[in-house]
Amino acid sequence: MAKTAQEKLDAKREKEYYKKHKKMYRTKPSDIVFAVFNYLFFSVFTFTCIFPFYYLFINTISDNELVKRGMINFYPKGFNIDNYIALREVGDLGTSFLITVSRTIIGTALMVLASAFVGYLVTKQDMWHRSFWYRFLVITMYFNAGLIPTYLNMDLLGLTQNYLVYILPGIVAPYNIILVKTYIESIPAELEESAFIDGASYMTVFSKIIWPLSKPILATVAIFGAVGHWNSFQDSLIYMQGNDPMFTLQHRLYNYLNASSNLQTLMSLGGSAAQQAMDEALNSKVIKYTVSMASIIPIFCVYPFMQRYFEKGIMLGAVKG
């Protein structure tokens, strides 16, 4: 079928447009050089970030004798999963894992809920002394009483040797509240106004409009909270002295790190006792590697599912303060 005059004219215009823009946006040598260096730089940067975890992993699945000799550098040798099986024999490791998982889930959930509600609250102009409370909240980011007064305060409140010390102090997080507040202010005010006209209360607006629309920033806050709870060991170290069943997983790992640091002293011994002590230190070192890897895996598994919310939320939540 022969083309009409209009079709021929459109094809000619399209061809001319393509030639014009191809010339305008053609790749220059400087662009190629920039792209090469850009990909090279970020490839090296990515390798630098990933290699420590990779090195840790290959040492946990390699032959322990080769690990002892320092022969595992770039790829595993002598495949071995006995180290992970041996974790079952580490005292109270299962209890520490459950403590860490439970505090991560409960603490993160309460912190996200508090951040969302308080962040929405401080956006309301009719809040009683709104400016004062918001500034008071921000000040707490820069000033605190110090370690000893904080410990005494927790002791007076009965939170030492208490599981709640993992949860209650972290519910209100000023930085996260600021992120949520900034994000909520970017939501069109007309949505709330129309709901108020229909007779909705603040709680209805919060639960039906603000909460669903704030999923990106809430996911970002959830990542911050989950990583913080999962990696926390200082509160366990300070407030759970002598209460081994309440130690977190990271605190348990911290103890293994201290145990393996005695290797230099053990090597200075003589005779068969020295060899036995070195073997025990080696086992402690291998367990340290394995526990470190096991404590990292859950965060690695969760983050990919939250990444798209994280990128969107952290950008929108940081536009203005």
Summary of the structure (lengths in Angstrom):
residues: 321
radius of gyration: 28.3
end to end distance: 63.3
largest distance: 99.8
contacts: 861
relative contact order: 0.11
helix: 76%
strand: 0%
